[in-house]
Amino acid sequence: MNQHCGDEAELYALGLTDPERTASIEEHCATCEECRTRVIAAEAAAAALASALPAAPAARSFRRPQWTSGLAAAAAVVFAVTSAFEGTALHSASQQSARTDAALSAVAASHFSHTTLTSQPGTVAKALYARDGAWMYVIADGVGPGAHLILRGSGGDRDLGALAAGAPATLFVRAPGRVGEVVLVADGRTLAHGVPVY
Amino acid sequence: MAFEGAGFDRAYRVYAGRLRAVAYHVLRDRDAAEDAVQAALLRIWSNRAYTSERGPLLPFLIACVRREALDVIRGARRRRERELRAAPETIVPDPTAAIDPVEARRVKAALERLTPAQRDVIVRAYYGGATLAEIADTTDVPLGTIKSRLAVALRRLGGELSGGTP
């Protein structure tokens, strides 16, 4: 499809083109800067409209794992990495692009994996981790405040830190190395445990 | 450096909330909304669909999530399922209840500078979740006119928001 997008650039940005037209617009915009620029401007206006929406109600944390797919979770994390900036999303495009490029390269190179931890009823926990041990990200639903991630080794336990409360509660650990068993503990009680495979 | 622990965690939280709100507005079901967000992110990631040339990340993600959610609705309509439906009310959202109240006030003011017909088509299509055919039907305006009116209205809104002249 080599035809310019015309008014459909805006309709595409609003999600109002059918799947076939969506695919052809995406293909066209990969090579046409003019149409790409128009789509980017339309998406910025659509994103402004989105800012006026009310927040979604909190996800159901117990009935259904929020992270139904480890790969989807990994994808979410990748996009979090790509936007590892301070504060809100109101940074300049170039600043954000530079960071995104750096982060995407780093993630693409780091080959992460994931494992679902064996959990107590009511808790759902996953660990995503770089296979070279550069980072680990733990996501847990159904844990209260004060949960810690413990690295269990032959030489004793090492506390990797407290999870930030929330639904899900999360903890990012930088450079944990290739760890053995990790355990999620709160008030001396084991909530979940598992062993990453590198 | 790419892996800043605090920024990493914080950025995920910032984006997940917005993306869920976008999907929820279309789907009106929090589980379906969460699924749509994950499906959109998974699709983008597995297709390597985002590069820096594609512009700022957040507007791109918002557009992808909304498209994903609308695809779910379209699929449900085709299957004549009733449990998932578009938002029934066509109203300009209340900035005080918005995920970004400051930006929402700017958007509301910018919408008020459009012509009534332009504002109406944006509100119906974006906040009301109406399809183009439904808008054409309700307003008794040809579908082609609705399409071009919506495109012009969104361009003009963008111009108003970035401080340019329409």
Boltz contact constraints between the chains, C-beta under 6 A:
constraints:
  - contact:
      token1: [A, 7]
      token2: [B, 147]
      max_distance: 6.0
  - contact:
      token1: [A, 7]
      token2: [B, 148]
      max_distance: 6.0
  - contact:
      token1: [A, 7]
      token2: [B, 151]
      max_distance: 6.0
  - contact:
      token1: [A, 10]
      token2: [B, 151]
      max_distance: 6.0
  - contact:
      token1: [A, 10]
      token2: [B, 154]
      max_distance: 6.0
  - contact:
      token1: [A, 13]
      token2: [B, 63]
      max_distance: 6.0
  - contact:
      token1: [A, 15]
      token2: [B, 66]
      max_distance: 6.0
  - contact:
      token1: [A, 15]
      token2: [B, 67]
      max_distance: 6.0
  - contact:
      token1: [A, 15]
      token2: [B, 70]
      max_distance: 6.0
  - contact:
      token1: [A, 16]
      token2: [B, 132]
      max_distance: 6.0
  - contact:
      token1: [A, 40]
      token2: [B, 55]
      max_distance: 6.0
  - contact:
      token1: [A, 41]
      token2: [B, 158]
      max_distance: 6.0
  - contact:
      token1: [A, 42]
      token2: [B, 154]
      max_distance: 6.0
  - contact:
      token1: [A, 43]
      token2: [B, 59]
      max_distance: 6.0
  - contact:
      token1: [A, 43]
      token2: [B, 63]
      max_distance: 6.0
  - contact:
      token1: [A, 44]
      token2: [B, 59]
      max_distance: 6.0
  - contact:
      token1: [A, 45]
      token2: [B, 154]
      max_distance: 6.0
  - contact:
      token1: [A, 45]
      token2: [B, 157]
      max_distance: 6.0
  - contact:
      token1: [A, 45]
      token2: [B, 158]
      max_distance: 6.0
  - contact:
      token1: [A, 46]
      token2: [B, 63]
      max_distance: 6.0
  - contact:
      token1: [A, 47]
      token2: [B, 59]
      max_distance: 6.0
  - contact:
      token1: [A, 47]
      token2: [B, 62]
      max_distance: 6.0
  - contact:
      token1: [A, 48]
      token2: [B, 107]
      max_distance: 6.0
  - contact:
      token1: [A, 48]
      token2: [B, 161]
      max_distance: 6.0
  - contact:
      token1: [A, 49]
      token2: [B, 126]
      max_distance: 6.0
  - contact:
      token1: [A, 50]
      token2: [B, 22]
      max_distance: 6.0
  - contact:
      token1: [A, 50]
      token2: [B, 62]
      max_distance: 6.0
  - contact:
      token1: [A, 51]
      token2: [B, 100]
      max_distance: 6.0
  - contact:
      token1: [A, 51]
      token2: [B, 103]
      max_distance: 6.0
  - contact:
      token1: [A, 51]
      token2: [B, 104]
      max_distance: 6.0
  - contact:
      token1: [A, 52]
      token2: [B, 93]
      max_distance: 6.0
  - contact:
      token1: [A, 52]
      token2: [B, 98]
      max_distance: 6.0
  - contact:
      token1: [A, 52]
      token2: [B, 104]
      max_distance: 6.0
  - contact:
      token1: [A, 52]
      token2: [B, 107]
      max_distance: 6.0
  - contact:
      token1: [A, 53]
      token2: [B, 21]
      max_distance: 6.0
  - contact:
      token1: [A, 53]
      token2: [B, 25]
      max_distance: 6.0
  - contact:
      token1: [A, 53]
      token2: [B, 93]
      max_distance: 6.0
  - contact:
      token1: [A, 54]
      token2: [B, 97]
      max_distance: 6.0
  - contact:
      token1: [A, 55]
      token2: [B, 21]
      max_distance: 6.0
  - contact:
      token1: [A, 55]
      token2: [B, 99]
      max_distance: 6.0
  - contact:
      token1: [A, 56]
      token2: [B, 20]
      max_distance: 6.0
  - contact:
      token1: [A, 56]
      token2: [B, 21]
      max_distance: 6.0
  - contact:
      token1: [A, 56]
      token2: [B, 24]
      max_distance: 6.0
  - contact:
      token1: [A, 56]
      token2: [B, 33]
      max_distance: 6.0
  - contact:
      token1: [A, 57]
      token2: [B, 30]
      max_distance: 6.0
  - contact:
      token1: [A, 59]
      token2: [B, 30]
      max_distance: 6.0
  - contact:
      token1: [A, 59]
      token2: [B, 34]
      max_distance: 6.0
  - contact:
      token1: [A, 72]
      token2: [B, 38]
      max_distance: 6.0
  - contact:
      token1: [A, 72]
      token2: [B, 42]
      max_distance: 6.0
  - contact:
      token1: [A, 75]
      token2: [B, 41]
      max_distance: 6.0
  - contact:
      token1: [A, 75]
      token2: [B, 42]
      max_distance: 6.0
  - contact:
      token1: [A, 75]
      token2: [B, 45]
      max_distance: 6.0
  - contact:
      token1: [A, 76]
      token2: [B, 41]
      max_distance: 6.0
  - contact:
      token1: [A, 78]
      token2: [B, 45]
      max_distance: 6.0
  - contact:
      token1: [A, 79]
      token2: [B, 41]
      max_distance: 6.0
  - contact:
      token1: [A, 80]
      token2: [B, 8]
      max_distance: 6.0
  - contact:
      token1: [A, 80]
      token2: [B, 11]
      max_distance: 6.0
  - contact:
      token1: [A, 80]
      token2: [B, 12]
      max_distance: 6.0
  - contact:
      token1: [A, 83]
      token2: [B, 11]
      max_distance: 6.0
  - contact:
      token1: [A, 83]
      token2: [B, 57]
      max_distance: 6.0
  - contact:
      token1: [A, 84]
      token2: [B, 4]
      max_distance: 6.0
  - contact:
      token1: [A, 84]
      token2: [B, 7]
      max_distance: 6.0
  - contact:
      token1: [A, 84]
      token2: [B, 8]
      max_distance: 6.0
  - contact:
      token1: [A, 84]
      token2: [B, 11]
      max_distance: 6.0
  - contact:
      token1: [A, 86]
      token2: [B, 7]
      max_distance: 6.0
  - contact:
      token1: [A, 89]
      token2: [B, 58]
      max_distance: 6.0
  - contact:
      token1: [A, 93]
      token2: [B, 56]
      max_distance: 6.0
  - contact:
      token1: [A, 96]
      token2: [B, 56]
      max_distance: 6.0
  - contact:
      token1: [A, 97]
      token2: [B, 52]
      max_distance: 6.0
  - contact:
      token1: [A, 100]
      token2: [B, 52]
      max_distance: 6.0
  - contact:
      token1: [A, 100]
      token2: [B, 57]
      max_distance: 6.0
  - contact:
      token1: [A, 101]
      token2: [B, 52]
      max_distance: 6.0
  - contact:
      token1: [A, 102]
      token2: [B, 2]
      max_distance: 6.0
  - contact:
      token1: [A, 103]
      token2: [B, 2]
      max_distance: 6.0
  - contact:
      token1: [A, 106]
      token2: [B, 2]
      max_distance: 6.0
  - contact:
      token1: [A, 135]
      token2: [B, 3]
      max_distance: 6.0
  - contact:
      token1: [A, 170]
      token2: [B, 9]
      max_distance: 6.0
  - contact:
      token1: [A, 172]
      token2: [B, 5]
      max_distance: 6.0
  - contact:
      token1: [A, 172]
      token2: [B, 8]
      max_distance: 6.0
  - contact:
      token1: [A, 172]
      token2: [B, 9]
      max_distance: 6.0
  - contact:
      token1: [A, 174]
      token2: [B, 5]
      max_distance: 6.0
